[in-house]
Amino acid sequence: MKSPVIIIGMHRSGTSMLTMLLKELGLFVGKDLDPFKLHESMYFISINDWLLYQSNASWDNVYNYQFMDEFMVEKAIPIVQGELAGKRRKKYLGRHASKVKSIGDLDIPWGWKDPRTTITIDVWKRIFPNAKILHIYRNPIDVAQSLRERELMIREHGKLEFFVKILKFLDYKTVQTLSPRMLHLEEGVKLWEVYVRKALSLTDTYGDDVMHIRYEDFLETPAPILKEITDFISLPTEMPTIEKAVEHVDASRKFAFLKNEELVETYKKIQSHPLLQQLHYEGLA
């Protein structure tokens, strides 16, 4: 069996782009991909939502998850392990379901993408200690603006019903609803900081099992960086194949906020933030 590749990062930071490319190169990321979130397994979303719910947290308000203590983690792990071997595993596995008794038994390159895993990763590393973690991060202004645009799209087009899904995990049901918090740029930036700080801290905990990827660098030189990624996760891929896969990577999305005066003004207010300086996002405007 092979250990999974876990793709994490703040929402709207390039996790979908990276997952799409790795899927094209042979990484199995699930049969039940959400058509709205792009390349996210509904199966793993439901488990992560359940884990967050145990501490009364959610994807856009993760504060309470810091209180998920060892007692709770020890109770949660066997439940999750049982779920990975349960009937619902077929949703993720598709045609592979008949070949393995548990998702963890897969003997092909596999993994999943769900930004929530950034927060719940310590549970998953207890279950899959040799898992490789890919963290992609993007500047906070573009992230916050993308979240705001998505929220406005849902509201303005009246398509909330298409985004409302009942996901059942054991006896727990969750309804995916609007996120009014994300209408506010400053709140999107605050959430970005929580996710990014958590992801960056994983190097101290898991060392060489973690790789950090800067979204803007990837857009600039996608082929060599993707080659580093495939080598890191032991996904054998030749450079010509990689070059073909990245042909449609859109470099114009790099620092898109610089074209918007309102966003530039917001950026100027936060560019001296220590985390922006640490990630070399200062002095862009």
C-alpha positions in Angstrom: 0.0 0.0 0.0 1.0 3.6 -0.6 0.8 6.6 1.8 -1.4 9.4 0.6 -0.5 12.8 -0.9 -2.4 15.5 1.1 -2.8 18.8 -0.7 -3.5 21.7 1.7 -3.6 25.5 1.8 -5.9 28.4 2.4 -9.1 28.3 0.3 -8.6 30.0 -3.1 -4.8 29.6 -3.0 -4.2 27.3 -5.9 -5.0 24.0 -4.4 -7.4 23.2 -7.3 -4.9 24.1 -9.9 -2.2 21.9 -8.3 -4.6 19.0 -7.8 -5.8 19.1 -11.4 -2.3 18.9 -12.7 -1.3 16.1 -10.4 -4.5 14.2 -11.3 -3.6 14.6 -15.0 -0.1 13.1 -14.2 -1.6 10.1 -12.5 -2.5 10.9 -8.9 -5.9 9.4 -7.9 -7.8 12.1 -5.9 -11.2 10.5 -5.7 -14.2 9.6 -7.8 -16.6 11.9 -5.9 -15.2 15.3 -6.8 -17.3 18.3 -6.0 -18.2 20.1 -9.3 -18.3 23.4 -7.5 -15.2 23.3 -5.4 -13.1 21.7 -8.2 -11.2 18.5 -7.5 -12.2 18.2 -3.8 -13.4 14.8 -2.7 -16.8 15.1 -1.1 -15.9 12.1 1.0 -12.9 13.8 2.7 -14.8 17.1 3.0 -17.5 15.3 5.0 -14.9 13.8 7.3 -13.1 17.1 7.8 -16.4 18.9 8.4 -17.1 16.3 11.1 -13.7 16.7 12.7 -14.2 20.5 12.8 -17.7 20.2 14.2 -16.4 18.2 17.2 -15.0 21.5 18.6 -17.8 23.7 17.1 -15.5 25.0 14.4 -16.1 25.4 10.6 -13.9 26.0 7.5 -14.4 29.8 7.8 -14.2 30.0 11.6 -11.6 27.6 12.8 -10.8 29.3 16.1 -12.4 26.6 18.3 -10.4 23.8 16.7 -7.3 24.7 18.7 -9.2 23.2 21.7 -9.4 19.7 20.0 -7.3 18.1 22.7 -5.6 14.7 22.9 -8.7 13.1 24.5 -10.8 14.2 21.6 -8.2 13.2 19.0 -7.9 9.7 20.5 -11.6 9.3 20.3 -11.9 10.6 16.8 -9.1 8.5 15.2 -10.7 5.1 15.4 -14.0 6.5 14.2 -12.3 8.0 11.1 -10.4 4.7 10.6 -13.6 2.8 10.7 -15.1 5.2 8.2 -12.2 4.7 5.8 -13.0 1.0 5.8 -16.8 1.4 5.8 -19.3 1.2 2.9 -19.1 4.9 2.2 -15.5 4.4 1.1 -16.9 3.4 -2.3 -17.9 7.1 -2.9 -14.2 8.0 -3.0 -12.8 4.8 -4.4 -15.2 4.3 -7.3 -14.0 1.3 -9.4 -11.1 0.7 -6.9 -13.6 -0.2 -4.1 -13.6 -3.9 -4.9 -9.8 -4.1 -4.6 -9.3 -2.9 -1.1 -11.0 -3.2 2.3 -9.9 0.3 3.4 -8.9 3.4 1.5 -5.5 3.2 3.3 -4.8 -0.1 1.5 -4.6 1.5 -1.9 -1.5 0.5 -3.9 -1.6 3.3 -6.4 -0.5 7.0 -6.1 -3.5 8.6 -4.3 -4.5 11.4 -2.0 -7.0 14.2 -1.6 -7.3 17.9 -1.7 -9.4 19.8 0.9 -8.2 23.1 2.4 -9.9 22.1 5.7 -7.2 19.4 6.0 -4.8 22.3 6.8 -6.5 22.6 10.1 -7.2 18.9 10.8 -3.8 17.6 9.4 -2.6 16.3 12.8 -5.4 13.8 12.9 -4.6 12.6 9.4 -0.8 12.3 10.1 -1.6 10.1 13.1 -3.6 7.8 10.7 -1.1 8.1 7.8 2.3 8.9 9.4 4.2 8.7 6.1 1.8 10.9 4.2 3.4 13.6 2.0 2.0 17.1 2.5 1.9 19.7 -0.3 1.1 23.2 0.9 0.5 25.9 -1.7 0.1 29.5 -0.6 -0.9 32.7 -2.3 -0.9 36.4 -1.4 -3.7 37.3 1.0 -5.3 40.0 -1.0 -6.0 37.8 -4.1 -7.3 35.1 -1.7 -9.6 37.4 0.2 -10.9 38.9 -3.1 -11.5 35.5 -4.6 -13.5 34.4 -1.6 -15.5 37.6 -1.7 -16.3 37.2 -5.4 -17.4 33.6 -4.8 -19.7 34.7 -2.0 -21.2 37.5 -4.2 -21.7 35.1 -7.1 -23.7 32.7 -4.9 -25.9 35.6 -3.7 -26.3 37.5 -6.9 -27.2 34.6 -9.1 -29.5 33.0 -6.6 -27.8 29.6 -7.0 -27.5 28.8 -3.4 -29.6 25.7 -3.8 -26.8 24.2 -6.0 -24.3 24.8 -3.2 -26.5 23.3 -0.5 -25.7 19.7 0.0 -26.5 17.3 2.8 -23.4 15.3 3.7 -24.0 12.5 6.1 -21.1 11.1 8.2 -22.3 8.6 10.8 -25.2 10.5 12.6 -23.9 13.9 11.7 -25.3 16.1 9.0 -23.9 19.4 7.7 -25.4 21.9 5.4 -23.0 24.0 3.3 -24.3 27.5 3.5 -23.2 31.1 2.8 -20.2 32.5 4.5 -21.1 36.2 5.2 -17.7 36.6 6.9 -16.0 36.3 3.5 -17.8 39.4 2.2 -15.3 41.4 4.2 -11.7 41.5 2.8 -10.1 42.1 6.2 -11.8 38.9 7.5 -10.5 36.9 4.5 -7.0 38.1 5.3 -7.4 37.1 8.9 -8.5 33.6 7.9 -5.7 33.4 5.4 -3.2 34.1 8.3 -4.6 31.3 10.4 -4.4 28.7 7.6 -1.0 29.8 6.4 0.6 29.9 9.9 -0.7 26.5 10.6 0.6 25.1 7.3 4.0 26.7 7.8 4.3 25.3 11.3 4.0 21.7 9.9 7.7 21.8 8.8 8.7 21.9 12.5 6.4 19.0 13.2 6.8 16.8 10.2 10.1 17.9 8.6 10.8 16.4 5.2 7.3 15.2 4.7 6.2 18.8 4.0 6.7 20.9 0.8 5.7 24.5 0.6 4.9 26.0 -2.9 4.5 29.7 -3.6 1.5 30.2 -6.0 3.1 33.1 -7.8 6.4 31.3 -8.3 4.5 28.4 -9.7 2.7 30.6 -12.2 6.0 32.0 -13.3 7.9 28.7 -13.8 5.3 25.9 -13.5 7.3 23.1 -15.3 10.4 22.9 -13.1 8.4 23.4 -9.9 5.9 20.7 -10.9 8.9 18.4 -11.5 10.1 19.1 -8.0 6.7 18.3 -6.7 6.3 15.0 -8.6 9.8 13.9 -7.4 8.9 14.9 -3.8 5.7 12.7 -3.9 7.4 9.9 -5.8 5.1 10.3 -8.8 7.3 9.3 -11.8 6.9 11.8 -14.6 9.1 12.8 -17.4 9.7 16.5 -18.2 8.0 16.5 -21.6 4.8 15.2 -20.0 5.0 17.9 -17.3 5.6 20.6 -19.9 2.5 19.6 -21.8 0.4 19.5 -18.6 1.3 23.1 -17.6 0.6 24.6 -21.1 -2.6 26.2 -19.8 -1.3 27.6 -16.5 -2.3 31.3 -16.6 0.6 33.5 -15.5 -1.6 36.6 -15.6 -3.3 35.5 -12.4 -0.1 36.4 -10.6 -0.8 39.3 -8.2 -4.1 40.0 -9.9 -5.0 42.5 -7.2 -2.5 45.1 -8.5 -5.0 45.9 -11.3 -7.7 47.0 -8.8 -7.2 50.3 -6.9 -9.4 49.3 -4.0 -7.4 46.1 -3.5 -4.1 47.9 -3.8 -5.2 50.3 -1.0 -6.1 47.4 1.2 -2.8 45.8 0.5 -0.9 48.9 1.5 -2.5 48.8 4.9 -1.2 45.3 5.6 2.1 45.0 3.6 4.2 45.6 6.7 2.6 42.6 8.4 5.4 40.2 9.6 3.8 37.2 7.8 3.7 39.1 4.5 7.4 40.0 4.9 8.3 36.4 5.8 6.7 35.2 2.6 8.2 38.1 0.6 4.8 39.7 -0.2 5.9 43.2 0.9 6.7 46.1 -1.5 4.5 45.0 -4.3 2.7 48.3 -4.7 
